[in-house]
Amino acid sequence: MEIRDVRWRTATRSTNNGGDCVEVADNLPGRVLVRDSKDRDGGTLTFDPTAWTSFVDALRQAVPQV
């Protein structure tokens, strides 16, 4: 898969005014990419999809919905 095939997205509750956000690309086989929306060239974290899903599920349980 080419780098141009990566589809980055932010949380639906993110704003466009420079808030503290991350972008996630989960359309790649076997990996999930995460980067800082304010520093897109600053580096990318790579996660196994199962580990990423476990992390997101744990956050949903720990953080109250606004």
PyMOL Python script that loads the backbone (N, CA, C, O; Angstrom):
from pymol import cmd

cmd.read_pdbstr("""\
ATOM      1  N   MET A   1       0.847  -1.180   0.000  1.00  0.00           N
ATOM      2  CA  MET A   1       0.000   0.000   0.000  1.00  0.00           C
ATOM      3  C   MET A   1       0.889   1.238   0.000  1.00  0.00           C
ATOM      4  O   MET A   1       1.838   1.335   0.777  1.00  0.00           O
ATOM      5  N   GLU A   2       0.581   2.144  -0.847  1.00  0.00           N
ATOM      6  CA  GLU A   2       1.341   3.378  -0.961  1.00  0.00           C
ATOM      7  C   GLU A   2       0.947   4.349   0.145  1.00  0.00           C
ATOM      8  O   GLU A   2      -0.166   4.295   0.667  1.00  0.00           O
ATOM      9  N   ILE A   3       1.863   5.227   0.490  1.00  0.00           N
ATOM     10  CA  ILE A   3       1.586   6.223   1.527  1.00  0.00           C
ATOM     11  C   ILE A   3       0.405   7.112   1.144  1.00  0.00           C
ATOM     12  O   ILE A   3      -0.298   7.613   2.021  1.00  0.00           O
ATOM     13  N   ARG A   4       0.185   7.310  -0.130  1.00  0.00           N
ATOM     14  CA  ARG A   4      -0.956   8.142  -0.547  1.00  0.00           C
ATOM     15  C   ARG A   4      -2.292   7.447  -0.285  1.00  0.00           C
ATOM     16  O   ARG A   4      -3.339   8.094  -0.304  1.00  0.00           O
ATOM     17  N   ASP A   5      -2.265   6.126  -0.039  1.00  0.00           N
ATOM     18  CA  ASP A   5      -3.482   5.380   0.256  1.00  0.00           C
ATOM     19  C   ASP A   5      -3.938   5.539   1.711  1.00  0.00           C
ATOM     20  O   ASP A   5      -5.040   5.121   2.066  1.00  0.00           O
ATOM     21  N   VAL A   6      -3.095   6.138   2.543  1.00  0.00           N
ATOM     22  CA  VAL A   6      -3.441   6.326   3.952  1.00  0.00           C
ATOM     23  C   VAL A   6      -4.555   7.363   4.059  1.00  0.00           C
ATOM     24  O   VAL A   6      -4.453   8.450   3.490  1.00  0.00           O
ATOM     25  N   ARG A   7      -5.610   7.028   4.782  1.00  0.00           N
ATOM     26  CA  ARG A   7      -6.731   7.947   5.003  1.00  0.00           C
ATOM     27  C   ARG A   7      -6.733   8.351   6.475  1.00  0.00           C
ATOM     28  O   ARG A   7      -7.120   7.567   7.342  1.00  0.00           O
ATOM     29  N   TRP A   8      -6.304   9.566   6.745  1.00  0.00           N
ATOM     30  CA  TRP A   8      -6.258  10.092   8.111  1.00  0.00           C
ATOM     31  C   TRP A   8      -7.617  10.650   8.487  1.00  0.00           C
ATOM     32  O   TRP A   8      -8.327  11.203   7.648  1.00  0.00           O
ATOM     33  N   ARG A   9      -7.974  10.500   9.757  1.00  0.00           N
ATOM     34  CA  ARG A   9      -9.220  11.078  10.264  1.00  0.00           C
ATOM     35  C   ARG A   9      -8.992  11.548  11.693  1.00  0.00           C
ATOM     36  O   ARG A   9      -8.109  11.054  12.394  1.00  0.00           O
ATOM     37  N   THR A  10      -9.794  12.497  12.103  1.00  0.00           N
ATOM     38  CA  THR A  10      -9.764  12.974  13.487  1.00  0.00           C
ATOM     39  C   THR A  10     -11.094  12.611  14.134  1.00  0.00           C
ATOM     40  O   THR A  10     -12.042  12.212  13.457  1.00  0.00           O
ATOM     41  N   ALA A  11     -11.147  12.754  15.428  1.00  0.00           N
ATOM     42  CA  ALA A  11     -12.377  12.465  16.155  1.00  0.00           C
ATOM     43  C   ALA A  11     -13.489  13.396  15.683  1.00  0.00           C
ATOM     44  O   ALA A  11     -13.235  14.538  15.301  1.00  0.00           O
ATOM     45  N   THR A  12     -14.702  12.907  15.712  1.00  0.00           N
ATOM     46  CA  THR A  12     -15.834  13.718  15.276  1.00  0.00           C
ATOM     47  C   THR A  12     -16.035  14.928  16.182  1.00  0.00           C
ATOM     48  O   THR A  12     -16.640  15.914  15.761  1.00  0.00           O
ATOM     49  N   ARG A  13     -15.541  14.872  17.409  1.00  0.00           N
ATOM     50  CA  ARG A  13     -15.685  15.994  18.338  1.00  0.00           C
ATOM     51  C   ARG A  13     -14.521  16.971  18.254  1.00  0.00           C
ATOM     52  O   ARG A  13     -14.488  17.954  18.994  1.00  0.00           O
ATOM     53  N   SER A  14     -13.579  16.720  17.376  1.00  0.00           N
ATOM     54  CA  SER A  14     -12.446  17.633  17.205  1.00  0.00           C
ATOM     55  C   SER A  14     -12.918  18.909  16.536  1.00  0.00           C
ATOM     56  O   SER A  14     -13.891  18.917  15.783  1.00  0.00           O
ATOM     57  N   THR A  15     -12.212  19.978  16.825  1.00  0.00           N
ATOM     58  CA  THR A  15     -12.526  21.251  16.185  1.00  0.00           C
ATOM     59  C   THR A  15     -11.396  21.612  15.238  1.00  0.00           C
ATOM     60  O   THR A  15     -10.324  21.008  15.282  1.00  0.00           O
ATOM     61  N   ASN A  16     -11.626  22.572  14.404  1.00  0.00           N
ATOM     62  CA  ASN A  16     -10.608  23.014  13.449  1.00  0.00           C
ATOM     63  C   ASN A  16      -9.827  24.224  13.949  1.00  0.00           C
ATOM     64  O   ASN A  16      -9.156  24.890  13.161  1.00  0.00           O
ATOM     65  N   ASN A  17      -9.902  24.516  15.240  1.00  0.00           N
ATOM     66  CA  ASN A  17      -9.236  25.710  15.758  1.00  0.00           C
ATOM     67  C   ASN A  17      -7.919  25.389  16.466  1.00  0.00           C
ATOM     68  O   ASN A  17      -7.518  26.117  17.374  1.00  0.00           O
ATOM     69  N   GLY A  18      -7.242  24.313  16.064  1.00  0.00           N
ATOM     70  CA  GLY A  18      -5.942  23.998  16.639  1.00  0.00           C
ATOM     71  C   GLY A  18      -5.994  23.289  17.965  1.00  0.00           C
ATOM     72  O   GLY A  18      -5.044  23.377  18.743  1.00  0.00           O
ATOM     73  N   GLY A  19      -7.078  22.585  18.252  1.00  0.00           N
ATOM     74  CA  GLY A  19      -7.194  21.860  19.501  1.00  0.00           C
ATOM     75  C   GLY A  19      -6.205  20.702  19.593  1.00  0.00           C
ATOM     76  O   GLY A  19      -5.538  20.356  18.618  1.00  0.00           O
ATOM     77  N   ASP A  20      -6.126  20.120  20.768  1.00  0.00           N
ATOM     78  CA  ASP A  20      -5.231  18.993  20.987  1.00  0.00           C
ATOM     79  C   ASP A  20      -5.885  17.731  20.438  1.00  0.00           C
ATOM     80  O   ASP A  20      -6.750  17.143  21.086  1.00  0.00           O
ATOM     81  N   CYS A  21      -5.475  17.321  19.257  1.00  0.00           N
ATOM     82  CA  CYS A  21      -6.092  16.180  18.597  1.00  0.00           C
ATOM     83  C   CYS A  21      -5.037  15.241  18.041  1.00  0.00           C
ATOM     84  O   CYS A  21      -3.888  15.618  17.814  1.00  0.00           O
ATOM     85  N   VAL A  22      -5.455  14.037  17.835  1.00  0.00           N
ATOM     86  CA  VAL A  22      -4.636  13.095  17.093  1.00  0.00           C
ATOM     87  C   VAL A  22      -5.407  12.705  15.845  1.00  0.00           C
ATOM     88  O   VAL A  22      -6.632  12.810  15.791  1.00  0.00           O
ATOM     89  N   GLU A  23      -4.674  12.260  14.857  1.00  0.00           N
ATOM     90  CA  GLU A  23      -5.275  11.724  13.642  1.00  0.00           C
ATOM     91  C   GLU A  23      -4.955  10.245  13.595  1.00  0.00           C
ATOM     92  O   GLU A  23      -3.866   9.820  13.981  1.00  0.00           O
ATOM     93  N   VAL A  24      -5.911   9.465  13.120  1.00  0.00           N
ATOM     94  CA  VAL A  24      -5.766   8.017  13.059  1.00  0.00           C
ATOM     95  C   VAL A  24      -6.003   7.559  11.628  1.00  0.00           C
ATOM     96  O   VAL A  24      -6.915   8.034  10.950  1.00  0.00           O
ATOM     97  N   ALA A  25      -5.175   6.637  11.185  1.00  0.00           N
ATOM     98  CA  ALA A  25      -5.372   5.976   9.889  1.00  0.00           C
ATOM     99  C   ALA A  25      -5.531   4.493  10.185  1.00  0.00           C
ATOM    100  O   ALA A  25      -4.572   3.818  10.561  1.00  0.00           O
ATOM    101  N   ASP A  26      -6.746   3.993  10.014  1.00  0.00           N
ATOM    102  CA  ASP A  26      -7.002   2.586  10.309  1.00  0.00           C
ATOM    103  C   ASP A  26      -7.471   1.820   9.072  1.00  0.00           C
ATOM    104  O   ASP A  26      -8.157   0.804   9.184  1.00  0.00           O
ATOM    105  N   ASN A  27      -7.098   2.312   7.907  1.00  0.00           N
ATOM    106  CA  ASN A  27      -7.489   1.643   6.663  1.00  0.00           C
ATOM    107  C   ASN A  27      -6.349   0.792   6.087  1.00  0.00           C
ATOM    108  O   ASN A  27      -6.446   0.317   4.955  1.00  0.00           O
ATOM    109  N   LEU A  28      -5.291   0.602   6.842  1.00  0.00           N
ATOM    110  CA  LEU A  28      -4.149  -0.173   6.358  1.00  0.00           C
ATOM    111  C   LEU A  28      -4.207  -1.595   6.900  1.00  0.00           C
ATOM    112  O   LEU A  28      -4.567  -1.793   8.061  1.00  0.00           O
ATOM    113  N   PRO A  29      -3.864  -2.576   6.097  1.00  0.00           N
ATOM    114  CA  PRO A  29      -3.902  -3.947   6.590  1.00  0.00           C
ATOM    115  C   PRO A  29      -2.838  -4.189   7.670  1.00  0.00           C
ATOM    116  O   PRO A  29      -1.651  -3.947   7.451  1.00  0.00           O
ATOM    117  N   GLY A  30      -3.281  -4.665   8.826  1.00  0.00           N
ATOM    118  CA  GLY A  30      -2.361  -5.075   9.869  1.00  0.00           C
ATOM    119  C   GLY A  30      -1.727  -3.985  10.701  1.00  0.00           C
ATOM    120  O   GLY A  30      -0.819  -4.265  11.484  1.00  0.00           O
ATOM    121  N   ARG A  31      -2.178  -2.747  10.558  1.00  0.00           N
ATOM    122  CA  ARG A  31      -1.612  -1.671  11.375  1.00  0.00           C
ATOM    123  C   ARG A  31      -2.549  -0.472  11.442  1.00  0.00           C
ATOM    124  O   ARG A  31      -3.368  -0.231  10.555  1.00  0.00           O
ATOM    125  N   VAL A  32      -2.389   0.265  12.531  1.00  0.00           N
ATOM    126  CA  VAL A  32      -3.118   1.511  12.745  1.00  0.00           C
ATOM    127  C   VAL A  32      -2.067   2.580  13.006  1.00  0.00           C
ATOM    128  O   VAL A  32      -1.194   2.402  13.856  1.00  0.00           O
ATOM    129  N   LEU A  33      -2.147   3.679  12.285  1.00  0.00           N
ATOM    130  CA  LEU A  33      -1.197   4.778  12.439  1.00  0.00           C
ATOM    131  C   LEU A  33      -1.844   5.913  13.220  1.00  0.00           C
ATOM    132  O   LEU A  33      -3.034   6.190  13.063  1.00  0.00           O
ATOM    133  N   VAL A  34      -1.043   6.572  14.070  1.00  0.00           N
ATOM    134  CA  VAL A  34      -1.527   7.683  14.886  1.00  0.00           C
ATOM    135  C   VAL A  34      -0.483   8.791  14.827  1.00  0.00           C
ATOM    136  O   VAL A  34       0.715   8.532  14.938  1.00  0.00           O
ATOM    137  N   ARG A  35      -0.950  10.041  14.650  1.00  0.00           N
ATOM    138  CA  ARG A  35      -0.043  11.188  14.633  1.00  0.00           C
ATOM    139  C   ARG A  35      -0.715  12.397  15.263  1.00  0.00           C
ATOM    140  O   ARG A  35      -1.934  12.426  15.432  1.00  0.00           O
ATOM    141  N   ASP A  36       0.082  13.383  15.605  1.00  0.00           N
ATOM    142  CA  ASP A  36      -0.391  14.635  16.191  1.00  0.00           C
ATOM    143  C   ASP A  36      -0.912  15.527  15.074  1.00  0.00           C
ATOM    144  O   ASP A  36      -0.202  15.776  14.099  1.00  0.00           O
ATOM    145  N   SER A  37      -2.126  16.005  15.203  1.00  0.00           N
ATOM    146  CA  SER A  37      -2.716  16.826  14.144  1.00  0.00           C
ATOM    147  C   SER A  37      -2.025  18.181  13.992  1.00  0.00           C
ATOM    148  O   SER A  37      -2.113  18.802  12.932  1.00  0.00           O
ATOM    149  N   LYS A  38      -1.340  18.644  15.037  1.00  0.00           N
ATOM    150  CA  LYS A  38      -0.647  19.934  14.957  1.00  0.00           C
ATOM    151  C   LYS A  38       0.778  19.795  14.425  1.00  0.00           C
ATOM    152  O   LYS A  38       1.401  20.793  14.063  1.00  0.00           O
ATOM    153  N   ASP A  39       1.300  18.568  14.374  1.00  0.00           N
ATOM    154  CA  ASP A  39       2.669  18.326  13.915  1.00  0.00           C
ATOM    155  C   ASP A  39       2.690  17.052  13.075  1.00  0.00           C
ATOM    156  O   ASP A  39       3.252  16.034  13.480  1.00  0.00           O
ATOM    157  N   ARG A  40       2.084  17.122  11.933  1.00  0.00           N
ATOM    158  CA  ARG A  40       1.903  15.939  11.092  1.00  0.00           C
ATOM    159  C   ARG A  40       3.218  15.322  10.617  1.00  0.00           C
ATOM    160  O   ARG A  40       3.266  14.134  10.297  1.00  0.00           O
ATOM    161  N   ASP A  41       4.266  16.107  10.569  1.00  0.00           N
ATOM    162  CA  ASP A  41       5.568  15.582  10.154  1.00  0.00           C
ATOM    163  C   ASP A  41       6.433  15.186  11.350  1.00  0.00           C
ATOM    164  O   ASP A  41       7.589  14.802  11.172  1.00  0.00           O
ATOM    165  N   GLY A  42       5.896  15.274  12.549  1.00  0.00           N
ATOM    166  CA  GLY A  42       6.664  15.028  13.755  1.00  0.00           C
ATOM    167  C   GLY A  42       6.830  13.568  14.130  1.00  0.00           C
ATOM    168  O   GLY A  42       7.498  13.267  15.119  1.00  0.00           O
ATOM    169  N   GLY A  43       6.260  12.678  13.394  1.00  0.00           N
ATOM    170  CA  GLY A  43       6.388  11.261  13.694  1.00  0.00           C
ATOM    171  C   GLY A  43       5.035  10.574  13.736  1.00  0.00           C
ATOM    172  O   GLY A  43       3.998  11.210  13.925  1.00  0.00           O
ATOM    173  N   THR A  44       5.069   9.291  13.560  1.00  0.00           N
ATOM    174  CA  THR A  44       3.850   8.489  13.528  1.00  0.00           C
ATOM    175  C   THR A  44       4.035   7.255  14.401  1.00  0.00           C
ATOM    176  O   THR A  44       5.054   6.569  14.315  1.00  0.00           O
ATOM    177  N   LEU A  45       3.061   6.985  15.228  1.00  0.00           N
ATOM    178  CA  LEU A  45       3.067   5.761  16.018  1.00  0.00           C
ATOM    179  C   LEU A  45       2.327   4.681  15.236  1.00  0.00           C
ATOM    180  O   LEU A  45       1.348   4.967  14.546  1.00  0.00           O
ATOM    181  N   THR A  46       2.792   3.454  15.346  1.00  0.00           N
ATOM    182  CA  THR A  46       2.159   2.325  14.655  1.00  0.00           C
ATOM    183  C   THR A  46       1.704   1.311  15.689  1.00  0.00           C
ATOM    184  O   THR A  46       2.466   0.933  16.579  1.00  0.00           O
ATOM    185  N   PHE A  47       0.458   0.873  15.568  1.00  0.00           N
ATOM    186  CA  PHE A  47      -0.120  -0.090  16.495  1.00  0.00           C
ATOM    187  C   PHE A  47      -0.680  -1.286  15.747  1.00  0.00           C
ATOM    188  O   PHE A  47      -1.114  -1.170  14.601  1.00  0.00           O
ATOM    189  N   ASP A  48      -0.665  -2.416  16.395  1.00  0.00           N
ATOM    190  CA  ASP A  48      -1.388  -3.595  15.927  1.00  0.00           C
ATOM    191  C   ASP A  48      -2.881  -3.279  16.079  1.00  0.00           C
ATOM    192  O   ASP A  48      -3.274  -2.701  17.093  1.00  0.00           O
ATOM    193  N   PRO A  49      -3.717  -3.637  15.111  1.00  0.00           N
ATOM    194  CA  PRO A  49      -5.147  -3.306  15.212  1.00  0.00           C
ATOM    195  C   PRO A  49      -5.819  -3.831  16.480  1.00  0.00           C
ATOM    196  O   PRO A  49      -6.686  -3.159  17.038  1.00  0.00           O
ATOM    197  N   THR A  50      -5.438  -5.005  16.934  1.00  0.00           N
ATOM    198  CA  THR A  50      -6.043  -5.547  18.157  1.00  0.00           C
ATOM    199  C   THR A  50      -5.660  -4.711  19.365  1.00  0.00           C
ATOM    200  O   THR A  50      -6.499  -4.441  20.224  1.00  0.00           O
ATOM    201  N   ALA A  51      -4.399  -4.299  19.440  1.00  0.00           N
ATOM    202  CA  ALA A  51      -3.946  -3.453  20.543  1.00  0.00           C
ATOM    203  C   ALA A  51      -4.650  -2.102  20.497  1.00  0.00           C
ATOM    204  O   ALA A  51      -5.038  -1.575  21.539  1.00  0.00           O
ATOM    205  N   TRP A  52      -4.818  -1.535  19.310  1.00  0.00           N
ATOM    206  CA  TRP A  52      -5.492  -0.242  19.178  1.00  0.00           C
ATOM    207  C   TRP A  52      -6.943  -0.340  19.636  1.00  0.00           C
ATOM    208  O   TRP A  52      -7.429   0.532  20.356  1.00  0.00           O
ATOM    209  N   THR A  53      -7.628  -1.389  19.224  1.00  0.00           N
ATOM    210  CA  THR A  53      -9.022  -1.577  19.625  1.00  0.00           C
ATOM    211  C   THR A  53      -9.136  -1.717  21.136  1.00  0.00           C
ATOM    212  O   THR A  53     -10.051  -1.158  21.741  1.00  0.00           O
ATOM    213  N   SER A  54      -8.224  -2.453  21.750  1.00  0.00           N
ATOM    214  CA  SER A  54      -8.228  -2.604  23.212  1.00  0.00           C
ATOM    215  C   SER A  54      -8.009  -1.254  23.892  1.00  0.00           C
ATOM    216  O   SER A  54      -8.667  -0.945  24.885  1.00  0.00           O
ATOM    217  N   PHE A  55      -7.095  -0.459  23.366  1.00  0.00           N
ATOM    218  CA  PHE A  55      -6.819   0.875  23.917  1.00  0.00           C
ATOM    219  C   PHE A  55      -8.056   1.761  23.824  1.00  0.00           C
ATOM    220  O   PHE A  55      -8.437   2.396  24.808  1.00  0.00           O
ATOM    221  N   VAL A  56      -8.678   1.811  22.669  1.00  0.00           N
ATOM    222  CA  VAL A  56      -9.869   2.655  22.477  1.00  0.00           C
ATOM    223  C   VAL A  56     -11.011   2.185  23.379  1.00  0.00           C
ATOM    224  O   VAL A  56     -11.712   3.009  23.966  1.00  0.00           O
ATOM    225  N   ASP A  57     -11.203   0.883  23.492  1.00  0.00           N
ATOM    226  CA  ASP A  57     -12.255   0.356  24.369  1.00  0.00           C
ATOM    227  C   ASP A  57     -12.000   0.737  25.827  1.00  0.00           C
ATOM    228  O   ASP A  57     -12.929   1.097  26.550  1.00  0.00           O
ATOM    229  N   ALA A  58     -10.738   0.657  26.256  1.00  0.00           N
ATOM    230  CA  ALA A  58     -10.400   1.037  27.630  1.00  0.00           C
ATOM    231  C   ALA A  58     -10.655   2.528  27.855  1.00  0.00           C
ATOM    232  O   ALA A  58     -11.144   2.914  28.917  1.00  0.00           O
ATOM    233  N   LEU A  59     -10.334   3.363  26.880  1.00  0.00           N
ATOM    234  CA  LEU A  59     -10.620   4.798  27.008  1.00  0.00           C
ATOM    235  C   LEU A  59     -12.108   5.066  27.117  1.00  0.00           C
ATOM    236  O   LEU A  59     -12.538   5.894  27.920  1.00  0.00           O
ATOM    237  N   ARG A  60     -12.885   4.379  26.323  1.00  0.00           N
ATOM    238  CA  ARG A  60     -14.349   4.583  26.370  1.00  0.00           C
ATOM    239  C   ARG A  60     -14.911   4.234  27.731  1.00  0.00           C
ATOM    240  O   ARG A  60     -15.866   4.863  28.188  1.00  0.00           O
ATOM    241  N   GLN A  61     -14.335   3.246  28.380  1.00  0.00           N
ATOM    242  CA  GLN A  61     -14.807   2.859  29.711  1.00  0.00           C
ATOM    243  C   GLN A  61     -14.326   3.812  30.786  1.00  0.00           C
ATOM    244  O   GLN A  61     -15.022   4.030  31.778  1.00  0.00           O
ATOM    245  N   ALA A  62     -13.131   4.389  30.601  1.00  0.00           N
ATOM    246  CA  ALA A  62     -12.517   5.209  31.643  1.00  0.00           C
ATOM    247  C   ALA A  62     -12.920   6.685  31.585  1.00  0.00           C
ATOM    248  O   ALA A  62     -12.959   7.360  32.614  1.00  0.00           O
ATOM    249  N   VAL A  63     -13.219   7.183  30.381  1.00  0.00           N
ATOM    250  CA  VAL A  63     -13.492   8.612  30.214  1.00  0.00           C
ATOM    251  C   VAL A  63     -14.989   8.831  30.020  1.00  0.00           C
ATOM    252  O   VAL A  63     -15.581   8.288  29.088  1.00  0.00           O
ATOM    253  N   PRO A  64     -15.598   9.621  30.892  1.00  0.00           N
ATOM    254  CA  PRO A  64     -17.029   9.889  30.706  1.00  0.00           C
ATOM    255  C   PRO A  64     -17.293  10.645  29.401  1.00  0.00           C
ATOM    256  O   PRO A  64     -16.513  11.506  28.994  1.00  0.00           O
ATOM    257  N   GLN A  65     -18.373  10.312  28.780  1.00  0.00           N
ATOM    258  CA  GLN A  65     -18.756  10.981  27.530  1.00  0.00           C
ATOM    259  C   GLN A  65     -19.265  12.370  27.833  1.00  0.00           C
ATOM    260  O   GLN A  65     -20.011  12.579  28.790  1.00  0.00           O
ATOM    261  N   VAL A  66     -18.860  13.311  27.017  1.00  0.00           N
ATOM    262  CA  VAL A  66     -19.268  14.708  27.203  1.00  0.00           C
ATOM    263  C   VAL A  66     -20.511  14.972  26.392  1.00  0.00           C
ATOM    264  O   VAL A  66     -21.028  16.089  26.401  1.00  0.00           O
TER     265      VAL A  66
END
""", "prot")
cmd.dss("prot")
cmd.show_as("cartoon", "prot")
cmd.util.cbc("prot")
cmd.orient("prot")
